[in-house]
């Protein structure tokens, strides 16, 4: 059963959550670290659960697990064994499932909304490199090597019980192809594929977004196609382009428009927070059917989506 189609048969859209990492920072965590929010899986799993709960309360129909930067190779740099790394990756799913089940266990939370999903986050290879290449896609790996990189985490997230996979901030079509080919090894699993984009027409490595949409349209396990961690100003154009080349639901969860400096790991420039709620409604009218927020977005931004969507 395709979990996204399931919700969209009864509701106008799937409301996604907002940022995990920047929300943890707001709670005082220091994430200036190559493993980013993955370190908190080791140090403070209760806080991750709290952030998931905050997003469900704000209206999110889907929690994205804190595994974006959690990889076997990344944890190995911290001296963790493969087994220990896989346990932490599975922990990210267990925390989100626990938050979801506790939230859904209260009858007052169950009116006029679907049971929330838990989406296992699969960040791109560039997020493991932690050098900003998830916004460039200038990888030196082959497609088969990318499959090998993604395989252990994908399996761990599925084994831990994720409802769906969130393959996000993908900067190049080759990595999307590697993930979709790998997905065929897990034939009962659905995934969304979401790219980072550099403008209103192209994903980060310069490939036209229409080419990506057209390729993904042919693959049954891909449940939605779209864009995340991109400036809001490009989103309407990108939705229209994706829409013209696929019948799949379109997913968008941009950041707040600031620019990320991968060297200092800080954000700069103007934020579009004030207009975020209105923008999300506009993206729905353009054709998006899964809408949330990426870096810097907060539970308040998700509340503004629920305000017009429910
Ligand atoms: Zn982001």
Boltz pocket constraint, residues with backbone or C-beta under 6 A from the ligand:
constraints:
  - pocket:
      binder: B
      contacts: [[A, 228], [A, 229], [A, 253], [A, 255], [A, 294], [A, 295]]
      max_distance: 6.0
